[in-house]
Amino acid sequence: MVFRNFIFLFIFAFISCNEFSNDNLDLDFENEFYDSIKKYKAKEFVYLNDGLVPQKNFFINSKLKYLKFRYNPELGFSERRVYFNLETDSIDKFTLRKVTPDWRTIEGANEDNFKFHDSIFAVYPKLNKTDIYYNNRKVKTINSILYLNDEKEGVFRIKYYTEKKFHKKALKN
């Protein structure tokens, strides 16, 4: 058990020591997310739908309006920020950051030559548009919300269970 915890700690330290190509841009998206939460006075509700998927939940008028969650596979990570429409349950904006290993560099790799692919997708459903970023710059805009469509089921599942838990807790109080 101690050895396994050491391995996880080592992998986390190894990954977090690498500067990914979109760190600066991701910080901008993070600030924008929390600025919007502050602007609309959303209240945080602490709840994890899945203990292996850290999430942050922010409610307005008993509805989940801002959701952030992260998957942490063995190598790399993917993180999503979801802005739900303030009047409806539709998604206004969705950002997805995917950091995945370049499997060609793993064999015989050490800290100095192990590489990652780091991409950010900012999806705007009302505009049917996705901006794709690499190396802290927008590299392409596509007329599609394909990335959101792939994620929708999981996002709405988390929304459903988080709101259910929120209302159950509200009834107890």
Long-range contacts (C-beta under 8 A, 24 or more apart in sequence): 11-74, 11-75, 14-111, 15-75, 15-76, 15-77, 17-111, 18-114, 18-116, 20-99, 20-116, 20-118, 21-118, 21-134, 21-135, 21-136, 22-97, 22-118, 22-119, 22-120, 22-133, 22-134, 22-135, 22-136, 23-136, 24-136, 25-120, 25-133, 25-136, 25-137, 26-97, 26-120, 29-81, 29-95, 29-97, 29-120, 29-122, 30-81, 33-66, 33-68, 33-81, 33-83, 33-95, 36-66, 36-83, 37-66, 40-65, 40-86, 42-66, 45-162, 45-166, 45-169, 47-162, 47-165, 47-166, 49-157, 49-158, 49-161, 49-162, 53-158, 55-158, 55-162, 57-162, 57-166, 59-166, 60-86, 62-163, 62-166, 62-167, 62-170, 63-89, 63-163, 64-159, 64-162, 64-163, 64-166, 67-155, 67-158, 67-159, 67-162, 69-158, 75-100, 75-101, 76-100, 76-101, 76-116, 80-151, 80-155, 82-155, 82-159, 84-159, 89-159, 90-125, 91-123, 91-125, 91-148, 91-152, 91-155, 92-124, 92-125, 92-126, 93-122, 93-123, 93-124, 93-125, 94-122, 94-123, 94-125, 94-147, 94-148, 94-151, 94-155, 95-120, 95-121, 95-122, 95-123, 96-120, 96-121, 96-123, 96-147, 96-151, 97-121, 121-147, 123-147, 123-148
